[in-house]
Amino acid sequence: MKIRRILAVATAGLLVLGLSGVMSACTKPAAKQITIGMANLYLGGPYFVGMRNAVQETGASFGWKVNVSDAGGDSDKLLADVENFISQKVNGIVISGAWLNDFPEVLNAAEKAKIPVVLVDRLTSSKNYSAWVGPDNPRIGEEVGKYFTQLKPNGGVAVIIKGGPADNTIGIARTEGVLKGLNAAGNWTIEVSPDFGNWATDGGKAAMENMLAKLKKIDVVFCENDSMCLGAQSAAADAGRSAEMIFGGVDGQNEAIQEILKGTNYKVTGYNDASVIGKIGTETLKKILDGQTVPHDFTVDSPMINIDNAAQYKDAGLWK
């Protein structure tokens, strides 16, 4: 009888412990939902859309909720979008500032709210951001310029199509790099299009049409991004002048890489993959939220892409 009583007490104790464990598991607080905002100055081009998609996809892989805004190119709207994210008390913000060189009000507002901000692609003059992830624009431009000179050792007429506006530091850095690469040979005549291509295929085509009308001979064409350069290439083809010139851009857009692989007159681009930058930028924000220390400025490797290595990049730049 005594043994039975001991077993009964022991069994009851185990049941109590088991129920206690179940109750403990049931009452364990759920993991905190992380919500971030992604503020975009402009989503009118494939590069910026690809950046947005990479941030959304990477954030979703972390279980985050990602709220996205589009300022449509309006800097005041960008500020309002960030202020809206702050009022929502998001955990972090990713900003794709497109051509905007500085937005101190945006960064000051986030800093005051103690919300970390990661900039992707666009590096601002204001330094009170948590981290920046982007390409080495001067190096990209210089490599493209040097490659032009390799292909055209006797020099000639080089047309440059800028994205705009005039104070766009990304475009300035790329063009200065190209000029450095070209001028090392000292036998180039530089013709800068007076019309901005606005970073779009149609804009690049329109600017190139005007340059074709102005110049009887063109040897190389550099555009500050691939979208514009694809448009410029199309304009030359429509004018029946493709054979006289070669083209080069920046971003490693897939269509440009395919042109290089096909052996067309599109010869070179610089690797600046929106998907890679968006992914690394979001991963950087996660590290910050996890309490890790990250570099304040992180430059993504930006190699030149030409016929020698284009095959290894053939699936890059697939921005959807």
HUBELGI-V669922 format. One line per field, one symbol per residue. ss: DSSP state (H for helix, E for strand, L for the rest). psi: psi as a letter, one per 40 degrees, with the letter a starting at -180 (. if undefined). burial: 1 if it has 24 or more other C-alpha atoms within 12 Angstrom, else 0. Layout:
ss->???
psi->???
burial->???
//
This chain:
ss->LHHHHHHHHHHHHHHHHHHHHHHHHHHLLLLLLLEEEEEELLLLLHHHHHHHHHHHHHHHHLLLEEEEEELLLLHHHHHHHHHHHHHLLLLEEEEELLLLLLLHHHHHHHHHLLLEEEEELLLLLLLLLLEEEEELHHHHHHHHHHHHHHHLLLLEEEEEELLLLLLLHHHHHHHHHHHHHHHLLLLEEEEELLLLLLLLHHHHHHHHHHHHHHLLLLLEEEELLHHHHHHHHHHHHHLLLHHHLEEELLELLHHHHHHHHLLLLEEEEEELLHHHHHHHHHHHHHHHHLLLLLLLEEEELLLEELLLLHHHHLLLLLLL
psi->ddddddddddddddddddddddddddehiiihhhhiihhhdhfeiddddddddddddddddeeihhhiihefehdddddddddddddefidihhhhebehdigdddddddddefhihhhhchhidhefidihhaigdddddddddddddddgeeaahhhhhidiadehddddddddddddddeddefihhhhhehiefeiddddddddddddddhehhdihhieidddddddddddddefeddeiiiiaidfiddddddddefaehdiihhghddddddddddddddddeeihiidhhhhhgiihaddeddeedeifgh.
burial->00000000000000000000000000000000011111111110111111111111111000011111111010100111111111000111111111111111011111100011111111110001111111111111111111111011001111111111000111111111111111100001011110111111111111111111000001111111111111111111100011011111111111111111100111111111111111111111110110000000111101111110010011011110
//
